[in-house]
Amino acid sequence: MNNKINQGFPPIVGPLRGPGGIGGPAQPQPQPQTPASGPGSFAEILKEKVGLKFSEHAADRLKGRNLQMSPADMAKLEGAVETARGKGARESLVVMNNTALIVSIKNNTVVTAMGVDEMKDKLVTNIDSAMII
């Protein structure tokens, strides 16, 4: 093809920029979607698979004080943690069956446990929510 307009100039190589061609604004390239949270995200799936964890300290406290957690209790506790998470809680006191549990909602971990009658001074600090179930 003999193009008189382009004579003496090198041919245009590569994609044309923008909707108006050469010299127009470059089209933004679509960015891959990598959701960090939300339904179907890696974090959400991992949380569902791992479930609520107990720190070594909390496990020792439960065992040393002979505090039992049945599967039904665990289901109630996990439901309470999800409710607290939905309300934006970060560190929560959960009281159930005369057991007080401090739960890190962010880490999905029971941090410590005690019988409610053992709570010194009946004061709990460094929490932002409390649930009685």
N, C-alpha and C positions, 0 to 999 in steps of 0.2 A: 504494500500500500504506500502510495506516495503522498505524504502529508506535508504540504508546503508550509504550514505554520510551524512545524517542528524541524525544518531543515536547518542544519548547522548546530543543532542542540542535541545533547544526548537524550535518548528516550526516557520517558518517565518510568521508573522502576519502583515497585512496591505499592502498597495500598494507598488510595487517596484518603486524605484526612477530611473529616467533617462532612456534613451533608452537602456543602457547596463545592466540594472537591479540594484541590490544592489551596493551601493557605487558610482554609476554614478551620474552625476550632476542632481539635481532636475529640473523637467520640470517647467518652469514658468507658473503660473496659469493665464489664460486670465482675464483681468480686465474688469469690466462692462463699457460700453461706456456711458458717461454722458456729452454730448456736452453742453458747456456753452454758445455758440453763434453759429450762422449760421442758415440756413433754417431749420425749424421744431423744433428749440430749444425752451425751455420755454420762454427765454428772448425775442426771436423774435416773438413768438405768442402773448405774453403779449403786446409788443410794438404795434403790429397790432391791437389788440383789444382795447387798451386804446386810441391810437391816440395821437395827439399833445395836450398838456395841456397848460393852461395859469396860471401863478402864480397869487396869489391874487393881488400883486402889478400891474402886467400887466393888469389884468382885471379891476382894479380901474382906471388905466391910460386910457384905451380904453373908459370906460364909462364916466369918467370925461371930456374927450376931445371930446366926441361924435364921436369917430372913429368907423366905422362899418366894420364888417367882414362878407361878404356873404358866403354861402356855396361854391361858385366858388372860392372866395378868399382863403378860408380855404384849398381847394384842391390844389390850386397853392402853398400856403405856405407849406403844407405838402410835396409836390413834391420837393420844393426847399430844405427843411430840409433833405430829403432823398438823394438828389444830394450832399449836403454838407457833409452828413455822409459818402457817398461813396468816397469822396475825403479826408476823414480823419479830417474834421473840428471838433472843439470842442465847440467854442463859435462864433456865426455868426451874422452879421448884415444883415437883410433882409429888403430891401426897396421896397414897393409896394403901389400903389395908394396914394402917398404922405404920407405914414405911414412908420416909421422906427421901426423895431422890433428887439430886441436882443434875440436870441434863444440859449439856452443851448442844443446843439445837443446831447450830452451825456445823458442828463436827459429828452430829448424830450419835453422841456418846454420853452414857451415864457416867458422870464424873465421880460422884460419891453417893453413899447410901447410909441411912441410919434409921433406927426406930424413932418415931415421933417423941416418945418419952425420954429419949437420950439427947434431944436437941438442947445443948447448953444455952441457957438464958432465953430459949425459945426465939432466937434471933437468927435470921438468915440474911447474909449480905451478898453482894455481887451478883444479884439476879435482876432480871427485868420483868419477870412474870411468875405467876404461881397458879397451879391448877390442882384442884382437889377432885379426885375421881374415885 
